[in-house]
Amino acid sequence: MEESSEEVLADNNHLDEETLFIVSQTFKALGDPTRIRILHLLFNKEYSVNEIAEKLQLKQSTVSHQLRFLKNLRLVKYRRAGTTLFYSHDDQHVIGILKQTIEHARH
Protein backbone atom coordinates (compact mmCIF):
# COMPACT_ATOMS: atom_id res chain seq x y z
CA MET A 1 0.00 0.00 0.00
CA GLU A 2 1.41 3.40 -1.01
CA GLU A 3 1.76 6.17 1.55
CA SER A 4 -0.14 9.38 0.95
CA SER A 5 1.85 12.60 0.64
CA GLU A 6 0.47 13.71 4.02
CA GLU A 7 1.79 10.54 5.67
CA VAL A 8 5.20 11.01 4.07
CA LEU A 9 5.39 14.64 5.22
CA ALA A 10 4.12 13.86 8.73
CA ASP A 11 6.68 11.09 9.19
CA ASN A 12 9.77 13.28 8.89
CA ASN A 13 11.67 11.18 11.44
CA HIS A 14 12.34 8.68 8.65
CA LEU A 15 14.24 10.95 6.26
CA ASP A 16 17.32 8.85 5.89
CA GLU A 17 20.50 10.15 4.29
CA GLU A 18 19.81 8.53 0.93
CA THR A 19 16.35 10.13 0.70
CA LEU A 20 17.73 13.53 1.68
CA PHE A 21 20.45 13.23 -0.95
CA ILE A 22 18.02 12.25 -3.72
CA VAL A 23 15.62 15.08 -2.82
CA SER A 24 18.42 17.65 -2.74
CA GLN A 25 19.84 16.41 -6.07
CA THR A 26 16.38 16.57 -7.66
CA PHE A 27 15.97 20.18 -6.58
CA LYS A 28 19.52 20.86 -7.77
CA ALA A 29 18.50 19.50 -11.18
CA LEU A 30 15.44 21.75 -11.23
CA GLY A 31 17.54 24.71 -10.13
CA ASP A 32 19.54 24.89 -13.35
CA PRO A 33 18.04 26.85 -16.29
CA THR A 34 19.59 24.57 -18.93
CA ARG A 35 18.25 21.41 -17.30
CA ILE A 36 14.82 23.05 -16.93
CA ARG A 37 14.82 23.88 -20.65
CA ILE A 38 15.78 20.30 -21.53
CA LEU A 39 13.12 18.77 -19.28
CA HIS A 40 10.52 21.22 -20.59
CA LEU A 41 11.37 20.20 -24.16
CA LEU A 42 10.94 16.54 -23.19
CA PHE A 43 7.46 17.04 -21.67
CA ASN A 44 5.62 15.52 -24.64
CA LYS A 45 8.15 14.16 -27.09
CA GLU A 46 11.46 12.37 -27.23
CA TYR A 47 14.47 13.97 -28.91
CA SER A 48 18.02 13.00 -29.82
CA VAL A 49 20.95 14.91 -28.35
CA ASN A 50 21.47 16.74 -31.64
CA GLU A 51 17.78 17.69 -31.87
CA ILE A 52 17.83 19.03 -28.30
CA ALA A 53 21.00 21.00 -29.04
CA GLU A 54 19.49 22.46 -32.20
CA LYS A 55 16.10 23.33 -30.68
CA LEU A 56 17.63 24.93 -27.58
CA GLN A 57 20.62 26.45 -29.41
CA LEU A 58 23.12 24.73 -27.16
CA LYS A 59 26.37 22.89 -27.85
CA GLN A 60 26.02 19.14 -28.23
CA SER A 61 28.58 18.63 -25.45
CA THR A 62 26.55 20.81 -23.08
CA VAL A 63 23.38 18.84 -23.82
CA SER A 64 25.19 15.51 -23.35
CA HIS A 65 26.60 16.65 -20.02
CA GLN A 66 23.21 17.79 -18.73
CA LEU A 67 21.45 14.65 -19.96
CA ARG A 68 24.02 12.50 -18.15
CA PHE A 69 23.25 14.41 -14.91
CA LEU A 70 19.49 14.00 -15.45
CA LYS A 71 19.85 10.32 -16.38
CA ASN A 72 21.85 9.59 -13.22
CA LEU A 73 18.91 10.98 -11.23
CA ARG A 74 16.49 8.88 -13.33
CA LEU A 75 14.76 12.05 -14.53
CA VAL A 76 15.34 11.13 -18.19
CA LYS A 77 15.71 7.83 -20.01
CA TYR A 78 16.81 6.93 -23.50
CA ARG A 79 16.16 4.39 -26.18
CA ARG A 80 18.63 3.45 -28.86
CA ALA A 81 17.73 3.47 -32.55
CA GLY A 82 20.81 2.39 -34.46
CA THR A 83 23.56 4.74 -33.34
CA THR A 84 21.17 7.47 -32.14
CA LEU A 85 19.92 7.84 -28.57
CA PHE A 86 16.46 9.35 -28.11
CA TYR A 87 15.76 10.90 -24.71
CA SER A 88 12.44 11.31 -22.91
CA HIS A 89 11.42 12.16 -19.36
CA ASP A 90 11.44 9.29 -16.86
CA ASP A 91 9.72 10.68 -13.77
CA GLN A 92 6.15 11.92 -14.05
CA HIS A 93 6.27 13.24 -10.47
CA VAL A 94 9.17 15.58 -11.19
CA ILE A 95 7.62 16.63 -14.52
CA GLY A 96 4.45 17.47 -12.57
CA ILE A 97 6.43 19.59 -10.11
CA LEU A 98 8.16 21.37 -12.98
CA LYS A 99 4.86 22.01 -14.80
CA GLN A 100 3.27 23.40 -11.63
CA THR A 101 6.28 25.64 -10.99
CA ILE A 102 6.14 26.99 -14.55
CA GLU A 103 2.40 27.64 -14.18
CA HIS A 104 3.08 29.39 -10.87
CA ALA A 105 5.77 31.59 -12.45
CA ARG A 106 3.41 32.55 -15.28
CA HIS A 107 0.52 33.31 -12.93
C-alpha positions in Angstrom: 0.0 0.0 0.0 1.4 3.4 -1.0 1.8 6.2 1.5 -0.1 9.4 1.0 1.8 12.6 0.6 0.5 13.7 4.0 1.8 10.5 5.7 5.2 11.0 4.1 5.4 14.6 5.2 4.1 13.9 8.7 6.7 11.1 9.2 9.8 13.3 8.9 11.7 11.2 11.4 12.3 8.7 8.6 14.2 11.0 6.3 17.3 8.8 5.9 20.5 10.2 4.3 19.8 8.5 0.9 16.4 10.1 0.7 17.7 13.5 1.7 20.5 13.2 -0.9 18.0 12.3 -3.7 15.6 15.1 -2.8 18.4 17.6 -2.7 19.8 16.4 -6.1 16.4 16.6 -7.7 16.0 20.2 -6.6 19.5 20.9 -7.8 18.5 19.5 -11.2 15.4 21.7 -11.2 17.5 24.7 -10.1 19.5 24.9 -13.3 18.0 26.8 -16.3 19.6 24.6 -18.9 18.2 21.4 -17.3 14.8 23.1 -16.9 14.8 23.9 -20.6 15.8 20.3 -21.5 13.1 18.8 -19.3 10.5 21.2 -20.6 11.4 20.2 -24.2 10.9 16.5 -23.2 7.5 17.0 -21.7 5.6 15.5 -24.6 8.1 14.2 -27.1 11.5 12.4 -27.2 14.5 14.0 -28.9 18.0 13.0 -29.8 20.9 14.9 -28.3 21.5 16.7 -31.6 17.8 17.7 -31.9 17.8 19.0 -28.3 21.0 21.0 -29.0 19.5 22.5 -32.2 16.1 23.3 -30.7 17.6 24.9 -27.6 20.6 26.4 -29.4 23.1 24.7 -27.2 26.4 22.9 -27.9 26.0 19.1 -28.2 28.6 18.6 -25.5 26.5 20.8 -23.1 23.4 18.8 -23.8 25.2 15.5 -23.4 26.6 16.7 -20.0 23.2 17.8 -18.7 21.4 14.7 -20.0 24.0 12.5 -18.1 23.3 14.4 -14.9 19.5 14.0 -15.5 19.8 10.3 -16.4 21.9 9.6 -13.2 18.9 11.0 -11.2 16.5 8.9 -13.3 14.8 12.0 -14.5 15.3 11.1 -18.2 15.7 7.8 -20.0 16.8 6.9 -23.5 16.2 4.4 -26.2 18.6 3.5 -28.9 17.7 3.5 -32.5 20.8 2.4 -34.5 23.6 4.7 -33.3 21.2 7.5 -32.1 19.9 7.8 -28.6 16.5 9.4 -28.1 15.8 10.9 -24.7 12.4 11.3 -22.9 11.4 12.2 -19.4 11.4 9.3 -16.9 9.7 10.7 -13.8 6.1 11.9 -14.1 6.3 13.2 -10.5 9.2 15.6 -11.2 7.6 16.6 -14.5 4.4 17.5 -12.6 6.4 19.6 -10.1 8.2 21.4 -13.0 4.9 22.0 -14.8 3.3 23.4 -11.6 6.3 25.6 -11.0 6.1 27.0 -14.6 2.4 27.6 -14.2 3.1 29.4 -10.9 5.8 31.6 -12.4 3.4 32.6 -15.3 0.5 33.3 -12.9 
